[in-house]
């Protein structure tokens, strides 16, 4: 049997072995979930190097209380709380954040993209990334989980331990704030859409 965590699948047998102290099972869990953990950490702390360190530290921190993990529940929401706390503690201790490339979170361009469109896409991606980093940690987190991790409202609610109504409300205000920071770009995209045949 496999427990599905969105894009992350970890067998129940692996999780059971990990709970019982298997190093091999722990390595398998880290291999399976590391990419997703790293992407979430980048979204929260805004720095690739720090995100790498924090995601690794979170896995180590999760290993100690593994006996409390419920095998009937998905791994990632449980692990996410540990990762999130590590990232938020890090942000509290660190006053400034170094810049990170948007390429960590944004798709690569298609082969047929013109150089001009490529430059515009890159500029918009950089503006989006900066706007996300300027959000409050709470709003940044909800945008990352919904838009980049593509979690459902229910999955976000379970991950954060809040109601789906709170998820929808928080997401509404996060998007509103993001739109306010990116209004000119959003308006340009809307106008470009009108120009399409």
C-alpha positions as CSV (number, residue, x, y, z in Angstrom):
1,X,0.0,0.0,0.0
2,X,1.2,3.5,-0.9
3,X,0.4,6.7,0.9
4,X,0.0,9.6,-1.6
5,X,1.2,13.1,-0.8
6,X,0.3,15.0,-3.9
7,X,3.5,14.5,-6.0
8,X,5.2,12.4,-3.3
9,X,4.5,8.7,-2.9
10,X,5.9,6.7,0.0
11,X,4.9,3.2,0.7
12,X,3.3,2.3,4.0
13,X,5.9,-0.4,4.5
14,X,8.7,2.2,4.1
15,X,7.1,4.5,6.6
16,X,6.6,1.5,9.1
17,X,10.3,0.5,8.7
18,X,11.3,4.1,9.3
19,X,9.2,4.3,12.5
20,X,11.0,1.2,13.6
21,X,14.4,2.8,13.1
22,X,15.5,1.7,9.6
23,X,18.2,4.0,8.2
24,X,17.5,2.6,4.7
25,X,13.8,3.5,4.9
26,X,14.7,7.0,6.2
27,X,17.0,7.5,3.2
28,X,14.2,6.5,0.9
29,X,11.8,9.0,2.5
30,X,14.3,11.8,2.1
31,X,15.0,10.9,-1.5
32,X,11.3,10.8,-2.3
33,X,10.3,14.0,-0.5
34,X,13.4,16.2,-0.7
35,X,12.6,18.0,-3.9
36,X,9.2,19.0,-2.7
37,X,10.6,20.0,0.7
38,X,13.3,22.1,-0.9
39,X,10.8,23.9,-3.2
40,X,8.6,24.7,-0.2
41,X,11.6,26.0,1.8
42,X,12.7,28.2,-1.1
43,X,9.2,29.7,-1.2
44,X,9.2,30.5,2.5
45,X,12.8,31.7,3.0
46,X,13.6,33.1,-0.4
47,X,17.1,31.7,-0.6
48,X,18.2,28.6,-2.4
49,X,21.2,27.8,-0.2
50,X,19.4,28.4,3.1
51,X,16.4,26.4,1.7
52,X,18.7,23.4,1.1
53,X,20.1,23.5,4.6
54,X,16.7,24.0,6.2
55,X,15.1,21.1,4.3
56,X,17.9,18.8,5.3
57,X,17.7,20.0,8.9
58,X,13.9,19.4,8.9
59,X,14.3,15.8,7.8
60,X,16.8,15.3,10.7
61,X,14.4,17.0,13.1
62,X,11.5,14.7,11.8
63,X,13.5,11.6,12.4
64,X,13.6,12.0,16.2
65,X,9.8,12.1,16.8
66,X,9.1,9.5,14.1
67,X,7.2,7.3,16.6
68,X,4.4,9.9,16.8
69,X,3.8,9.6,13.0
70,X,0.4,8.1,12.2
71,X,0.7,5.6,9.4
72,X,-2.9,6.2,8.3
73,X,-2.1,9.8,7.4
74,X,0.1,11.2,4.5
75,X,3.7,11.9,5.4
76,X,4.2,15.3,3.9
77,X,1.6,17.3,5.8
78,X,3.1,15.9,9.1
79,X,6.6,16.7,7.9
80,X,5.6,20.1,6.6
81,X,4.8,21.4,10.1
82,X,8.4,20.6,11.1
83,X,9.8,22.2,7.9
84,X,7.6,25.3,8.3
85,X,8.6,25.8,11.9
86,X,12.3,25.5,10.9
87,X,11.9,28.1,8.1
88,X,9.9,30.6,10.2
89,X,12.4,30.3,13.1
90,X,15.2,30.9,10.6
91,X,13.4,34.0,9.3
92,X,12.9,35.4,12.8
93,X,16.6,35.1,13.5
94,X,17.8,36.5,10.2
95,X,17.1,40.1,9.3
96,X,17.9,40.2,5.6
97,X,17.4,37.6,2.9
98,X,19.7,37.1,-0.1
99,X,18.1,36.9,-3.6
100,X,17.3,33.6,-5.3
101,X,16.5,32.9,-8.9
102,X,12.9,32.6,-9.8
103,X,13.9,29.6,-12.0
104,X,13.6,27.4,-8.9
105,X,9.8,27.9,-8.9
106,X,8.9,28.9,-12.5
107,X,8.8,26.7,-15.5
108,X,11.4,26.9,-18.2
109,X,10.4,28.6,-21.5
110,X,9.2,26.5,-24.5
111,X,11.5,25.9,-27.5
112,X,9.5,28.2,-29.8
113,X,9.7,31.3,-27.5
114,X,11.1,34.3,-29.2
115,X,14.0,36.2,-27.5
116,X,11.8,39.2,-26.9
117,X,9.1,37.1,-25.2
118,X,11.9,35.3,-23.2
119,X,13.1,38.6,-21.8
120,X,9.5,39.7,-21.0
121,X,8.9,36.3,-19.3
122,X,12.1,36.6,-17.2
123,X,11.2,40.2,-16.2
124,X,7.7,39.2,-15.1
125,X,9.1,36.1,-13.3
126,X,11.5,38.3,-11.4
127,X,8.8,40.8,-10.5
128,X,6.5,38.0,-9.3
129,X,9.3,36.5,-7.2
130,X,10.1,39.8,-5.6
131,X,6.4,40.5,-4.9
132,X,6.0,37.0,-3.3
133,X,9.0,37.7,-1.1
134,X,7.4,41.0,0.0
135,X,4.3,39.3,1.3
136,X,3.9,38.4,4.9
137,X,5.2,34.9,5.8
138,X,1.6,33.7,6.2
139,X,0.6,35.0,2.8
140,X,3.8,33.8,1.1
141,X,3.2,30.4,2.5
142,X,-0.4,30.0,1.3
143,X,0.6,31.2,-2.2
144,X,3.5,28.7,-2.4
145,X,1.3,25.8,-1.2
146,X,-1.6,26.6,-3.6
147,X,0.2,28.0,-6.7
148,X,3.5,26.2,-6.7
149,X,2.8,23.0,-4.7
150,X,-0.7,22.8,-6.2
151,X,-2.3,21.5,-3.0
152,X,-6.1,21.5,-2.7
153,X,-7.8,23.6,-0.1
154,X,-8.4,20.4,1.9
155,X,-4.7,19.5,1.7
156,X,-3.6,23.0,2.7
157,X,-6.1,22.9,5.6
158,X,-4.7,19.6,6.9
159,X,-1.1,20.7,6.4
160,X,-1.5,23.9,8.3
161,X,-4.0,22.6,10.8
162,X,-6.6,25.2,9.9
163,X,-10.1,25.1,8.4
164,X,-10.8,25.2,4.7
165,X,-12.7,28.5,5.2
166,X,-9.5,30.0,6.7
167,X,-7.5,28.7,3.8
168,X,-9.9,30.4,1.3
169,X,-9.9,33.6,3.3
170,X,-6.1,33.7,3.7
171,X,-5.6,32.9,0.0
172,X,-8.0,35.6,-1.0
173,X,-6.1,38.3,0.9
174,X,-2.7,36.9,-0.2
175,X,-3.8,37.1,-3.8
176,X,-5.3,40.5,-3.3
177,X,-2.0,41.7,-1.8
178,X,0.0,40.1,-4.6
179,X,-2.2,41.7,-7.3
180,X,-1.7,45.0,-5.7
181,X,2.1,44.6,-6.0
182,X,1.8,43.3,-9.6
183,X,-1.1,45.4,-10.8
184,X,0.8,46.9,-13.8
185,X,2.0,43.5,-15.0
186,X,-1.4,41.9,-14.5
187,X,-3.0,44.8,-16.5
188,X,-0.3,44.3,-19.3
189,X,-1.1,40.6,-19.5
190,X,-4.8,41.3,-19.7
191,X,-4.3,43.7,-22.5
192,X,-2.0,41.2,-24.4
193,X,-4.8,38.7,-24.0
194,X,-7.2,41.1,-25.7
195,X,-4.8,41.5,-28.6
196,X,-4.9,37.8,-29.4
197,X,-6.9,36.8,-32.4
